[in-house]
């Protein structure tokens, strides 16, 4: 589950990891007509449907 607040480095890492998955033919989790993997990853992050967990060392 994604934390409510991501810092800019966590956000970039999550978007980059998901965009790489999409570019390697992972299923897209939202309905979209966009074929740019980075834009799709950003939309998925904004909608909160990503199955990616962010673990911080202080938590």
C-alpha positions in Angstrom: 0.0 0.0 0.0 1.4 3.4 -1.0 1.7 5.9 1.9 -0.6 9.0 1.6 2.4 11.3 1.2 5.4 10.4 -0.9 8.5 12.6 -1.1 9.8 13.5 -4.6 12.4 10.6 -4.6 9.9 8.0 -3.6 7.5 9.3 -6.2 10.1 9.2 -8.9 11.2 5.7 -7.9 7.6 4.3 -7.9 6.7 5.9 -11.2 10.0 4.7 -12.8 9.5 1.1 -11.5 5.9 1.0 -12.7 6.8 2.5 -16.1 9.4 -0.2 -16.6 6.9 -2.9 -15.7 4.4 -1.4 -18.2 7.0 -1.2 -20.9 7.8 -4.9 -20.4 4.1 -5.7 -21.1 2.7 -5.8 -17.5 -1.1 -5.3 -17.5 -2.3 -1.7 -17.2 -4.4 -1.3 -14.1 -6.6 1.6 -15.3 -8.6 2.3 -18.5 -6.7 4.7 -20.6 -6.0 5.4 -24.3 -2.5 6.7 -23.5 0.4 4.4 -24.6 3.2 6.3 -22.9 4.3 4.1 -20.0 5.4 7.0 -17.8 2.0 8.9 -18.2 0.1 5.7 -17.4 2.3 5.1 -14.3 1.6 8.6 -13.1 -2.2 8.2 -13.6 -2.1 4.9 -11.8 -0.2 6.5 -8.9 -2.7 9.4 -8.7 -5.6 7.0 -8.7 -4.1 4.9 -6.0 -4.2 1.5 -7.8 -0.5 0.6 -7.7 0.4 -2.7 -6.0 3.7 -1.2 -4.8 4.8 -0.8 -1.2 7.1 1.9 0.0 9.0 1.0 3.2 10.9 3.7 5.0 13.8 2.8 7.3 12.4 5.0 10.1 9.0 3.3 10.2 
